[in-house]
């Protein structure tokens, strides 16, 4: 039986509660870290909550009141995160040639806010072995790429009411915010929502918008184009299977200890150990030739890689990816520890010198990544992070039951990392694979044995 469809009930645009001061009306320019992703899709993450049970002698939960409170607190939050309510702009000049893409805070059309409903229960979402395709309809802007932020909102919030639950989803332009910045915004929004004060708008961690720039370089980057048709290439989407796999804190520790013991070290992290385990399992089920090359990519924030480091409150998308590379033969025969050590060494080498070398190289030959070049064959690609405090965003509904992602930025071998709901270093991993590989993964002897030890 087909899943019930999501019905959109209303939509509006939310603007900052207060007028912008003069300093906040200046253009915000992008760094090379961001401009390379003009063809990437928006980032989509959301939280599933249970509807509150009414206490005795109190009225039932009111979705109307809840939505009003969400809109009010969102407006107050945008007083701090005002670029999210703006649009992109391109400044073009011919003599001398100039092509500059930036955020125009004065174009404050607002954040899109959608209310929708669906005749499904929380259990329909959480008990399904695979992520139900209807979850993709809990998100707005499913086909938008970052360059579309010239005309589309840079952030769209969709609140979908289930029979017994609420799903709060954000689709954010990935030039504007990486995962660190998005969850910073969500935490601030939740903080203001839970303050219970109608005029509250103060937050504990204001964002920082001053852009990092390579010393001696012009922070206003002139791209080598005259029209966006010269670099736009929209990604193609393939039919995938999506499943969540849980790694308890005990299992994460077990994999970390095993990887370190095999290498006679203590340097390998929990994330590197879990990533290496999945890299090996997925490479095995793909049945690649033994002499072929396989790659494991980890998305990494440059905030703490730079010297001096950037604050975690730096609002932007200063990310890159690092990679471990191996032949299938080596990956399969040398063990978990060897694979994890390849990832550890790739992370360690990504220091201030490496980051700045890449930026200098990009300036010598600027490029925008093509849509389908963001993911490669024979690759396992890890995004997001189990360190994000997703479950700290409660919106008066208590702790979320689960976190989920949308339709976009997915390919065969794309892994999305989440913290486990119980905390303590546990992890949830959203695995996206071609259908035939997912079937084989669910039958893989080592994969089943390790997961069953949870």
Secondary structure, DSSP 8 states (H G I E B T S, - for coil): ------EEEEEEEE--SS---GGGGS-EE--HHHHTTTTSB-EEEEEEEE-----TTS----HHHHHHHHHHHHHHHHTTSGGGGSEEEEEEEETTEEEEEEEETT----EEEEEEE-S--HHHHHS-SS--GGGGGGSS-TT-BGGGGGTS-SEEEEEEE-SSEEEEEEEE-TTT--HHHHHHHHHHHHHHHTT--TT----SS--B------TTS-SS---S-SSGGGT---------EEEEEEE-HHHHHHHHHHHHHHTT-S---HHHHHHHHHHHHHHHHHT--TTSEEEEEEEEESTTTSSS---TTB-S--EEEEEEEEEHHHHHHSHHHHHHHHHHHHHHH-SHHHHHHHHHHHHHT-----GGGSS-TTEEEEEE-TTS-GGG--TTS-S-SEEEE-SSS--TTEEEEEE-TT-TT-EEEEEEE-HHHHHHHTT-HHHHHHHHT-
